Amino acid sequence: MEYQNLTGKDLLKIKTLGELKASGYQSRSIKEELRSNLIQNIKEGKNVFEGIWGYEDTVIPDIERAILSRHNINFLGLRGQAKTRIARMMTYLLDEYVPVVQGSELNDDPLAPLSSFAKQLIEEKGDKTPIDWWHRKDRYTEKLATPDVSVADLIGDVDPIKAATMKLSYNDERVIHYGLVPRSHRSIFVINELPDLQARIQVALFNILQEGDIQIRGFKLRLPLDIQFVFTANPEDYTNRGSIVTPLKDRIESQIITHYPKSIEIGKHITAQEAKLAGKPLERIHVPELMKDLIEQVAIEARKSEYVDEKSGVSARLTISAYENLISAAERRLYKNGEEKTVVRVADLIGIVPAITGKVELVYEGEQEGAGLVAYSLIGKAIRTLFTDYFPSPDQKRKEKESNPYVLPLAWFGEGKEVDILASQSDKDYKSTLHQVPGLEDIVVAQVKHLAEKEKEFFMEFALHGLAEYSQLSKKLLETGMQFKDLFSSMFDMGNGEEEEEDF
């Protein structure tokens, strides 16, 4: 019987140390385990980090090089860049099962015992020492670094209750209660937000990373712990709470810099994959591709906005939550009007504001309304940015009066007409409202390539929003929707004392 040919079910039948030796099992370190299995995956063309978009040519090759080099890893990047998710996925590179001495708190390898418990048990029972099999999903420990984390939490402490119960002297190694790090022997151990860990606690990790020594209340133990360390951190200047102390940083062999999606297409893949839409009537709600682009563009605008703290970053969770809210806005309208189907509207972007306000950190925190106004501003900038991908620039066409496609609708608004688009409007009322604007449908039909009939009104509304963002029309946020009217008449109304609503 050769160990290499055994399946998971066969392994579970091996119950003693003697049977394990007979199987031909050979111990190897966790870093060697990760390395060997990664090599096999690369040869077979398998992607261990399936579902991690946008890192194919940047972060993932760095991770693979670090694993091949048997390095501990620090992921450095802003929030929402899949750092922890990647660390969790590294467990897929572990062997499916590894043997452990039954009852050992340090997950001892039966062929290389570490703890006094395992050594004593093997000395007593020899080849009859009972063993268990440890699945790879359990070989992962994660700890969020907070200022209150202690050395005892991570490394361990003397347990007086154990000493009293077992009638042991404090000189006996068995009185030690081991912390998370020793208990993660033969596992992947992740510390999230490493800079938040107090400097004196970071110091306690020095010898573990370099020498394998741990010291607990005067005990100096030589424990050659076999751990794959993975750390995550925001850039050090993001917060004043702390930083990674230089000696610790020096002991982490590979620091890998993560980043946000570099294109709208990658962002859409992430959003579609992560959005929780189970149970929603998706077959009854049509989402134009442009609307998905707009959601991603909002995040892009936020990341370069002067109002948003760039050191804080804008998580991919913003677009995920925004897309979920967008679908819910259409779903709510569907139920409210008792309709069979609906198409997402540009006006539904009002519904994503709560998803934005909680995900951006402003440079200057003011009143609660401040984040809301910034959210509306970001939506407006996203519309303006993508508008010229479908329609000619109003600024350029304004100079070409003869070929300006916007003359007819703008003239209609110039006569004092206005359009109210309400969030819960039925599809019938929504369409009739838009079609009363002369020339608007013609602009959409002429300019939008491959226009789907069911998306016509969506693009007509988008054209109005775009004209407003290019200061051709006035757009006001109403309690139940928004209103478009002539820009100059809006200015005169303000001059006459009419209360101006928040600008969208």
RAGI-V949267 format. One record per residue. N is the residue number from 0. RES is the residue in one letter. PHI is phi in radians with two decimals (NA if undefined). Layout:
BEGIN
N:RES:PHI
N:RES:PHI
END
This chain:
BEGIN
0:M:NA
1:E:-1.82
2:Y:-1.01
3:Q:-1.07
4:N:-1.65
5:L:-1.47
6:T:-1.56
7:G:-1.00
8:K:-1.17
9:D:-1.16
10:L:-1.06
11:L:-1.13
12:K:-1.41
13:I:-1.37
14:K:-2.02
15:T:-2.29
16:L:-1.10
17:G:-1.08
18:E:-1.12
19:L:-1.15
20:K:-1.10
21:A:-1.16
22:S:-1.30
23:G:1.54
24:Y:-1.09
25:Q:-2.15
26:S:-1.25
27:R:-2.61
28:S:-1.23
29:I:-1.11
30:K:-1.17
31:E:-1.23
32:E:-1.05
33:L:-1.06
34:R:-1.08
35:S:-1.10
36:N:-1.22
37:L:-1.14
38:I:-1.00
39:Q:-1.09
40:N:-1.14
41:I:-1.11
42:K:-1.09
43:E:-1.55
44:G:1.28
45:K:-1.57
46:N:-1.78
47:V:-1.16
48:F:-1.67
49:E:-1.11
50:G:1.62
51:I:-1.64
52:W:-1.64
53:G:1.54
54:Y:-1.90
55:E:-1.00
56:D:-1.90
57:T:-2.17
58:V:-1.26
59:I:-1.08
60:P:-1.02
61:D:-1.12
62:I:-1.11
63:E:-1.11
64:R:-1.12
65:A:-1.13
66:I:-1.16
67:L:-1.10
68:S:-1.54
69:R:1.06
70:H:-1.68
71:N:-1.33
72:I:-2.24
73:N:-2.12
74:F:-1.57
75:L:-1.95
76:G:3.13
77:L:-1.25
78:R:-1.12
79:G:1.26
80:Q:-2.02
81:A:1.12
82:K:-1.13
83:T:-1.18
84:R:-1.08
85:I:-1.10
86:A:-1.03
87:R:-1.14
88:M:-1.28
89:M:-1.11
90:T:-1.11
91:Y:-1.16
92:L:-1.58
93:L:-1.46
94:D:-1.08
95:E:-1.07
96:Y:-2.38
97:V:-2.29
98:P:-1.43
99:V:-2.37
100:V:-1.19
101:Q:-1.05
102:G:1.54
103:S:-1.38
104:E:-1.41
105:L:-1.86
106:N:0.93
107:D:-1.09
108:D:-1.26
109:P:-1.02
110:L:-1.58
111:A:-2.53
112:P:-1.12
113:L:-1.98
114:S:-1.47
115:S:-1.12
116:F:-1.05
117:A:-1.18
118:K:-1.08
119:Q:-1.18
120:L:-1.12
121:I:-1.18
122:E:-1.15
123:E:-1.34
124:K:-1.84
125:G:1.05
126:D:-1.18
127:K:-1.56
128:T:-1.03
129:P:-1.27
130:I:-2.22
131:D:-2.04
132:W:-2.00
133:W:-1.86
134:H:-1.38
135:R:-1.09
136:K:-1.15
137:D:-1.61
138:R:-1.66
139:Y:-2.53
140:T:-2.22
141:E:-2.28
142:K:-2.32
143:L:-1.46
144:A:-1.28
145:T:-2.31
146:P:-1.02
147:D:-1.61
148:V:-1.18
149:S:-1.93
150:V:-1.07
151:A:-1.06
152:D:-1.07
153:L:-1.50
154:I:-1.74
155:G:2.46
156:D:-2.77
157:V:-1.36
158:D:-1.83
159:P:-1.15
160:I:-1.16
161:K:-1.11
162:A:-1.08
163:A:-1.22
164:T:-1.14
165:M:-1.59
166:K:0.96
167:L:-1.89
168:S:-1.34
169:Y:-1.19
170:N:-1.52
171:D:-1.52
172:E:-1.03
173:R:-1.24
174:V:-1.41
175:I:-1.37
176:H:-1.75
177:Y:-1.33
178:G:-1.50
179:L:-1.12
180:V:-1.14
181:P:-1.05
182:R:-1.25
183:S:-1.70
184:H:-0.91
185:R:1.23
186:S:-2.28
187:I:-1.58
188:F:-2.03
189:V:-2.00
190:I:-1.99
191:N:-1.49
192:E:0.97
193:L:-0.91
194:P:-1.05
195:D:-1.33
196:L:-1.35
197:Q:-0.97
198:A:-0.98
199:R:-1.16
200:I:-1.36
201:Q:-1.06
202:V:-1.04
203:A:-1.12
204:L:-1.52
205:F:-0.91
206:N:-1.17
207:I:-1.12
208:L:-1.22
209:Q:-1.72
210:E:-1.94
211:G:1.51
212:D:-1.56
213:I:-2.34
214:Q:-2.19
215:I:-2.29
216:R:0.84
217:G:1.65
218:F:-1.36
219:K:-1.99
220:L:-1.87
221:R:-1.66
222:L:-2.00
223:P:-1.26
224:L:-1.10
225:D:-1.89
226:I:-2.32
227:Q:-1.66
228:F:-1.49
229:V:-2.30
230:F:-2.02
231:T:-2.22
232:A:-2.72
233:N:-1.39
234:P:-0.91
235:E:-1.07
236:D:-1.51
237:Y:-1.23
238:T:-2.48
239:N:-1.54
240:R:-1.23
241:G:2.91
242:S:-2.64
243:I:-1.44
244:V:-1.15
245:T:-1.01
246:P:-1.07
247:L:-1.23
248:K:-1.01
249:D:-1.15
250:R:-1.52
251:I:-1.59
252:E:-1.17
253:S:-2.16
254:Q:-1.90
255:I:-1.96
256:I:-1.61
257:T:-1.66
258:H:-2.71
259:Y:-1.41
260:P:-0.95
261:K:-1.60
262:S:-2.63
263:I:-1.10
264:E:-1.08
265:I:-1.14
266:G:-1.04
267:K:-1.15
268:H:-1.06
269:I:-1.12
270:T:-1.08
271:A:-1.08
272:Q:-1.27
273:E:-1.67
274:A:-1.09
275:K:-1.62
276:L:-2.10
277:A:-1.06
278:G:1.52
279:K:-1.48
280:P:-1.36
281:L:-1.11
282:E:-1.21
283:R:-1.81
284:I:-2.11
285:H:-1.70
286:V:-1.98
287:P:-1.03
288:E:-1.04
289:L:-1.06
290:M:-1.16
291:K:-1.12
292:D:-1.12
293:L:-1.09
294:I:-1.04
295:E:-1.19
296:Q:-1.17
297:V:-1.02
298:A:-1.15
299:I:-1.10
300:E:-1.11
301:A:-1.15
302:R:-1.21
303:K:-2.02
304:S:-1.29
305:E:-1.23
306:Y:-1.53
307:V:-1.80
308:D:-1.19
309:E:-1.18
310:K:-1.25
311:S:-1.34
312:G:1.47
313:V:-2.20
314:S:-1.14
315:A:-1.12
316:R:-1.15
317:L:-1.07
318:T:-1.20
319:I:-1.13
320:S:-1.14
321:A:-1.11
322:Y:-1.16
323:E:-1.10
324:N:-1.15
325:L:-1.07
326:I:-1.10
327:S:-1.16
328:A:-1.11
329:A:-1.21
330:E:-1.12
331:R:-1.05
332:R:-1.13
333:L:-1.05
334:Y:-1.24
335:K:-1.10
336:N:-1.71
337:G:1.07
338:E:-1.74
339:E:-1.39
340:K:-2.45
341:T:-2.65
342:V:-2.00
343:V:-1.02
344:R:-1.96
345:V:-1.10
346:A:-1.08
347:D:-1.20
348:L:-1.11
349:I:-1.02
350:G:-1.22
351:I:-1.61
352:V:-0.98
353:P:-1.07
354:A:-1.32
355:I:-1.50
356:T:-1.06
357:G:-1.53
358:K:-1.94
359:V:-2.02
360:E:-1.89
361:L:-1.31
362:V:-1.09
363:Y:-2.12
364:E:-1.32
365:G:-2.11
366:E:-1.24
367:Q:-1.04
368:E:-1.13
369:G:-1.03
370:A:-1.12
371:G:-1.13
372:L:-1.13
373:V:-1.12
374:A:-1.07
375:Y:-1.10
376:S:-1.11
377:L:-1.13
378:I:-1.10
379:G:-1.08
380:K:-1.17
381:A:-1.11
382:I:-1.10
383:R:-1.07
384:T:-1.10
385:L:-1.54
386:F:-1.03
387:T:-1.32
388:D:-1.30
389:Y:-2.11
390:F:-2.23
391:P:-1.15
392:S:-1.10
393:P:-1.06
394:D:-1.12
395:Q:-1.28
396:K:-1.21
397:R:-1.10
398:K:-1.44
399:E:-1.96
400:K:-1.04
401:E:-1.22
402:S:-1.90
403:N:-1.41
404:P:-1.27
405:Y:-1.62
406:V:-1.03
407:L:-1.12
408:P:-1.14
409:L:-1.17
410:A:-1.14
411:W:-1.11
412:F:-1.15
413:G:-1.13
414:E:-1.44
415:G:1.66
416:K:-1.33
417:E:-2.55
418:V:-2.26
419:D:-1.89
420:I:-1.91
421:L:-1.76
422:A:-1.07
423:S:-1.81
424:Q:-1.00
425:S:-1.17
426:D:-1.05
427:K:-1.11
428:D:-1.17
429:Y:-1.05
430:K:-1.17
431:S:-1.13
432:T:-1.09
433:L:-1.26
434:H:-1.31
435:Q:-1.36
436:V:-1.48
437:P:-1.13
438:G:1.45
439:L:-1.19
440:E:-1.12
441:D:-1.08
442:I:-1.06
443:V:-1.13
444:V:-1.07
445:A:-1.35
446:Q:-1.75
447:V:-1.56
448:K:-1.34
449:H:0.93
450:L:-1.25
451:A:-1.40
452:E:-1.01
453:K:-1.28
454:E:-1.76
455:K:-1.05
456:E:-1.18
457:F:-1.02
458:F:-1.26
459:M:-1.14
460:E:-1.16
461:F:-1.04
462:A:-1.10
463:L:-1.13
464:H:-1.09
465:G:-1.10
466:L:-1.08
467:A:-1.19
468:E:-1.20
469:Y:-1.68
470:S:1.04
471:Q:-1.69
472:L:-2.34
473:S:-1.72
474:K:-2.22
475:K:-2.02
476:L:-1.47
477:L:-1.75
478:E:-1.13
479:T:-2.05
480:G:2.92
481:M:-2.61
482:Q:-2.23
483:F:-1.96
484:K:-2.74
485:D:-1.09
486:L:-1.11
487:F:-1.28
488:S:-1.13
489:S:-1.12
490:M:-1.14
491:F:-1.15
492:D:-1.05
493:M:-1.15
494:G:-1.18
495:N:-1.54
496:G:1.65
497:E:-1.21
498:E:-1.24
499:E:-1.50
500:E:-1.35
501:E:-1.05
502:D:-1.36
503:F:-1.28
END
